[in-house]
């Protein structure tokens, strides 16, 4: 059995303190003769740092999240919902508004989350959540029911169109394709390209032009598929056609990025291949 030396096991630490109270820590250890950098100031627990006693640390003014919101974010709720906007399912603010003042609202919503539900908000089913305890579901529902729409909503870009000319023809999108004043695509469009070409291309074709297993998404968008339909299908899947649900794997923002890239290809503003970014 090979015996390691004490320096090999415990390494060594050098601590230098400046006049201003700043502490720098460098740690290193030897393993089979190789020296490895092992730590920085950020790796030292707060309780073990040599701090200047003359300096009072700033108070943590961060407001903790409500328990229900914390549980919701730890589950898959935010894969299909957002607080103030519709994604696949309704926004939590809209749920709160619909059930405000209704007798038995909490028990109705707890039951829907626990067992799943379809019909109240359209034909897209919400899956059951048997993995969540009744207590946790009640926390989520109680938090949702406290939400309210802002009294004066700020103006948004909702409904704004961005127009481009392609071969003499004017086309429009609901999002900017290029960074302002450049011919480089936005980070979201480029991220959509990366995600599409990592996952979606296998069924939908390398250029979103369809394949043996899935349709031509560019044609679908040009023939009237809306953004909300695109997001809904991507998140919930189409079980009858073998398309999986991507909820929980992709975030709503990532699905929207894929939509933006695909739509940019559909209107031919972005060409085939890697977009300039």
Secondary structure, DSSP 8 states (H G I E B T S, - for coil): -----HHHHH-EEEEEE-TTS-EEEEEEEEETTEEEEEE-GGGS-GGGS---TTS-----------HHHHHHHHTTHHHH--SSS-SSS--HHHHHHHHTT-TTHHHHHHHHHHH-EEETTEEEEE---TTS-HHHHHHHHHHHTT----SS-----TT--EEEEETTEEEEESS--B-TTSSSB-HHHHHHHHHIIIIIHHHH-TTSS--SSS--HHHHHHTT--HHHHHHHHHH-BGGGTB---BTTB-HHHHHHHHHHHHHHHTTSS-SSS---
